[in-house]
Amino acid sequence: QVRLVESGGGLVQPGGSLRLSCAASGLLFSINAMGWYRQAPGKQRELVAAITSGGSTNYADSVKGRFTISRDNAKNTVYLQMNSLKPEDTARYYCNVPPGLRLLDWGQGTQVTVSS
């Protein structure tokens, strides 16, 4: 059974940084593209970053230059380094495969709150 466990969220001031982690089990992690999504209250879930099995990345315009997605296949883990955080980055963050692939069961996500 596939399981995704996100961690690393918290409360941070504007301009601060956080590093999110997503540990995956029950799948051939190294061959899967992975992505980070977020969902703010009252809004749809959106993809913010994705990384292929080979390490190619792409980002939503809203986070480009501030967020960095990476992966450690030996640890079955994907990361999201978030710098220069803004209040509008406040959301619950989830990992999953990118759109267009068969989505896995969602994990519980990790809450990121950017506020002074």
N, C-alpha and C positions, 0 to 999 in steps of 0.2 A: 504494500500500500504506500502510495506516495504521500509524503509529509513535508510541508514547508513551514519552517519556524523562523519568524522575523524577530529581531531584537536590535537594541541600540538607540531607540527613540528617547525623547525626553523634552524638557523645557529648556529653551535656549534663547538668549537675547538676540535681537536683530544684529546681523553681522557675524554671528557665531558660527560654529561648525559642529557637525555630528557625523558619526560613521555608523551606518546601518549594516547589519549582517543578515543573511538568509541562509540557513542551513537546510539542505535538501536531503531527503532519504527516499529510498524506494524507486529510484529511477537512475538511468544511465546518464548521470549529470554531465559528464564531460562531452557528450555529443549533443546536448540540448542548448539551444539559445535560451537566454534568460532575460527577464526584464524586471524593472521596478515600476510599480504603479502607485498612485496615491488617490485618495478620495477625501475631499473636504465635505463638511456638513452641507447637505442640500445640493451637492454637485455630483456629477457622474465620475466614476473611476476613470483615471487617465494614465496612459503610459508616459513615464518621464525619462526612462533610459532603458537601453537594451544592449546586450552583448552576445555576439555569436560564439559558437564553440571555438572558433579560431581567434577570438579576442577583438574582432571589429566591433565598434561601438557607434551608437547614435543616440541623440538626445532631443527632447522637446525644446523648442525655442526658448521657453520660459526658464529653463535651467541650464542652457548651454553656457559653458564657461565657468559655471559655479559648481556643478555636480560632476562626479566621476564614478562610473561603474567599472567594477573589476571582478575577477573571479579567481578562485583557487580550486582547481579541479581535484587536487589531492585531498582537500578538505570538504569537497562537495558544497562549497559556500560561494555565494555572490555578495558583493559589497556595494554600498553606495556612499561615497564620501561627499558630504554636502557642506559647502563653504559659502560664506557671504549670505547666510540665510536671511530670508525676508518674511514678514508676517504672512504674506500670501502663500508661503510654503507650508503653512500649518495644515496638516491633514494626517490621515492614517495611511501608512505606507505598507505596501504588500509586494511580494515577489511572485512571479509566475512566468510561464513562457510568454513570448510576445504574441500579439494578435496575429491571427492567421494560422496558428498552431492550435492543437487541441489543448484547451486550458486544463490545468491540474486543479485539484481541490484547493481552494483558497485557505491560507493559514489565518491566524488571528490578527496579523498585522502588528505594526508598532506605531504608536502615536508620536508625532512630532508637533510640538507647539512652539512657535516663534513669537515671543512677546517680551516687552520690557516691563 
